[in-house]
Amino acid sequence: MELQAFDMVRMQCLYEGDVDYDLSGCGVPSVSLGEVMDSDDAVRAMLELEQGYPPTNGSPELRSAIAAMYERASADQVLVTNGASEANFMAAWRLLERGDEIVVIVPSYLQTWNLAVSWGMAVRSIPLKEELGWQFDPEDIKAAVTRKTKAVHVCNPNNPTGAVMASEQRKALIDAVKDSGAWLLADEVYVGAELGDSRTQSLWGHHERTLITNGLCKAYGMPGLRIGWLVGMPETLKELTCYHDYLTLTHSMLSDQIARKVLEPERRERILAKNQEVVRMSHRVFDDWNEAHGSALAHRSPEAGAMCFVRHPPRSNSLDLSERLRKERSVLVVPGGQLGMDGYIRIGTALPKDYLLRGLDRIDDLLRTLRADDVERLD
Ligand SMILES: Cc1ncc(COP(=O)(O)O)c(C=O)c1O
């Protein structure tokens, strides 16, 4: 097997500490432990906790708290993992085999796509279209998902466009997986990070062959806890625990205990609301800057997440442009090419205001030079 590198993650690991302005992230600023362990009793309980193995599928309390977020799900339908990455990996490992066909809606976080390619699968992509408000064309899904399709992978709300799947598209997706018998793999790490007041409805509960992946990394702002989860039918979860036994056995006892507190309903809503306000503020800063600069960074406003997917001049390529931004302007962004769609760059917004503005100025500066070059070439 030749492993397809996860280029975006590799690039971030290599360069994020090396640039003046790192705008490659897509999460909210991290939440501190103090905001969770906010009473003497909670701190004492944490200090007294013996650091043995937790139950390998997650403590019953944590699994119940997670199950309560999904309609008609019970604790035995939840498997706690080390981050959403491990949940995505296990779903792919369990389901995908050489020769299978998978459909991936792009642009997206390409973990599953890259694994499928590495494992010798045929990958078909369905594009989200900017002119449709970053929705896919329902006809595309009807045509692409057939009896040969093993799984359809979606990220909703979407990373990097920040779009939330509209009801017509939800219906087309659910009909397509039901009719074909394909699995639905839905990465929902941005649920709860919406800019508006309504929460994205999970894709859980419509089709038996569904696996939902999620975690505390994005909407909750706690990627460092490395808590993720899978939700599926009990028999699928039982199988997945066998894969977990080989992979990492379990997550950490400490993270399990902290996650239980994070997901207590009142605290959970408080944390999400605070993070949502940060996301909203960061887009206000971005939009004000954009307006003052004559909408220099053209994009469709996202509905969720602390990022913008920005169109760049047609003559440049997103990988080259991102390289130039890094080398010539010391700014790190994610090229759309590493997210399955060239012609765009992803810019993270949840950063201190002055830092974000200075980074945007540098991006704008390089893009203006490129546009001027384009005009000159056309003349
Ligand atoms: C859509 C999506 N899924 C999963 C992950 C990884 O999640 P975790 O940090 O919980 O492993 C990310 C990280 O950026 C992401 O954007």
The ligand as an SDF file (V2000), in Angstrom:
LIG
                    3D

 16 16  0  0  0  0  0  0  0  0999 V2000
  -14.0140   18.0940    9.5290 C   0  0  0  0  0  0  0  0  0  0  0  0
  -12.9800   17.6300   10.5000 C   0  0  0  0  0  0  0  0  0  0  0  0
  -13.0620   16.3990   11.0320 N   0  0  0  0  0  0  0  0  0  0  0  0
  -12.1550   15.9350   11.9050 C   0  0  0  0  0  0  0  0  0  0  0  0
  -11.0870   16.7330   12.2920 C   0  0  0  0  0  0  0  0  0  0  0  0
  -10.0980   16.1840   13.3010 C   0  0  0  0  0  0  0  0  0  0  0  0
  -10.7050   16.1510   14.5420 O   0  0  0  0  0  0  0  0  0  0  0  0
   -9.9340   15.7820   15.9110 P   0  0  0  0  0  0  0  0  0  0  0  0
   -9.0180   16.9120   16.2250 O   0  0  0  0  0  0  0  0  0  0  0  0
  -11.0390   15.6320   16.9060 O   0  0  0  0  0  0  0  0  0  0  0  0
   -9.2080   14.5250   15.6630 O   0  0  0  0  0  0  0  0  0  0  0  0
  -10.9670   18.0260   11.7760 C   0  0  0  0  0  0  0  0  0  0  0  0
   -9.8160   18.8570   12.1410 C   0  0  0  0  0  0  0  0  0  0  0  0
   -9.5760   19.9120   11.5980 O   0  0  0  0  0  0  0  0  0  0  0  0
  -11.9380   18.4990   10.8650 C   0  0  0  0  0  0  0  0  0  0  0  0
  -11.8860   19.7240   10.3570 O   0  0  0  0  0  0  0  0  0  0  0  0
  1  2  1  0
  2  3  1  0
  2 15  2  0
  3  4  2  0
  4  5  1  0
  5  6  1  0
  5 12  2  0
  6  7  1  0
  7  8  1  0
  8  9  2  0
  8 10  1  0
  8 11  1  0
 12 13  1  0
 12 15  1  0
 13 14  2  0
 15 16  1  0
M  END
$$$$
